[in-house]
Every structure is written in C-alpha cells, then in structure tokens.
Amino acid sequence: MIQFEVTVTVEGGLHARPAALLVNRSAQSQAKITLSKGDKQADVRSILGIMTLGVTQGDKLIVSVEGEDEEKVASSLQQFFEQSFESE
C-alpha cells in the first residue's frame, strides 16, 4: 500500500466537477483508492463519497492506493492533485 498527503489547490475544493474528474481518473485502475480527511474516508470511485468529505481549498488529504499497479496510480494521482486537476 502506498499513502501520501496532498493539499487541495482547486478553487472551491472537491465539488462536483473536480470530484468527477478524480473518479474518471481513478476508474482507469483496478487498485483500491481511498481519500481520508480527518476521521472520514471515501472510495475515490464514488462522487458522492468524495463530496461528503467536505473538502475545501487548502485542505490536506491522505490518499491510499493498494493494488497491482499502485505505484503507477499513486504517481498519476499525486501529479493530478499537484496540477490542480488539469489534464496532462
């Protein structure tokens, strides 16, 4: 399992559009991906789950990735957060 911390830089936090982008990015992998904010956790494949975390700009999240391609997925997601959800 790989875990890393990210800071949300997207204006408005993880509202519907960025949550959908994150779900779409994560759907390309079979790895189990979880976002954690404080004591709350959400499966990254669930838009509703992500939105119920109440993530705002500046919040820090822990991203956990577990599976066969976890290194590739973790790197891709970390870059996605660093680029404020802009595509490569």
Residue, then its C-alpha position, 0 to 999 in steps of 0.5 A: m500500500i502506498q499513502f501520501e498527503v496532498t493539499v487541495t489547490v482547486e478553487g472551491g475544493l472537491h465539488a462536483r466537477p473536480a470530484a468527477l474528474l478524480v473518479n474518471r481518473s481513478a476508474q482507469s485502475q483496478a487498485k483500491i483508492t481511498l481519500s481520508k480527511g480527518d476521521k472520514q474516508a471515501d472510495v475515490r470511485s464514488i462522487l458522492g463519497i468524495m463530496t461528503l468529505g467536505v473538502t475545501q481549498g487548502d485542505k490536506l488529504i491522505v490518499s491510499v492506493e493498494g493494488e497491482d499497479e499502485e505505484k503507477v496510480a499513486s504517481s498519476l494521482q499525486q501529479f493530478f492533485e499537484q496540477s490542480f486537476e488539469s489534464e496532462 
